[in-house]
Amino acid sequence: FDLWLSPTANAVRYAFYGMKATGQEFTAMYRARKPFDDRWAKDDVDLLDENTQRQMESERAQVEGAIQQALGAPRYAEFKRGEDEDYHRLNALATRYKLPKEKAVEAFGYKKVVGDYRAHVRADPHLNPQQKSEALKAIGDETEKALRGLLGDNAYRYYVRTGQGGWVRD
């Protein structure tokens, strides 16, 4: 019953979104997450003291390590992608505009690359504020151009207009 209807099972199903998990993978993830969820899901993390929060984060890292080890690096990356709401939105967009699912995967790949570039620009001590602003604008322009080309103009406009593509110009 729990394997089908528990909050842990639903969370694992959500995270496996778009990756065609095997029954064995699902069961392994469920077993890795269930003890953690049983222990911590009922607690309001904001109300916990610092030591308890650290303990919870340590246990969460152990669960993530077990999941990564069970899946291997490529499947773990797919699993983590499935946990991201933006990935779900991009898949819904692909369905709405009858695009191949691979377009959603590719568009989502841009999100990490763009985030890394932005973080690098923001952290660069050799750039003054104006240079950083110009570099960030250029990253946004290139991202917009790439996504328009990938998704098509109508799908891209919808994605941005509905607030789903905030990361494009963030």
Secondary structure, DSSP 8 states (H G I E B T S, - for coil): -HHHHSHHHHHHHHHTTTS---HHHHHHHHHHHHHHHHHHTTS-GGGS-HHHHHHHHHHHHHHHHHHHHHH-HHHHHHHHHHT-HHHHHHHHHHHHTT--HHHHHHHHHHHHHHHHHHHHHHH-TTS-HHHHHHHHHHHHHHHHHHHHHHH-HHHHHHHHHTTTTHHHH-
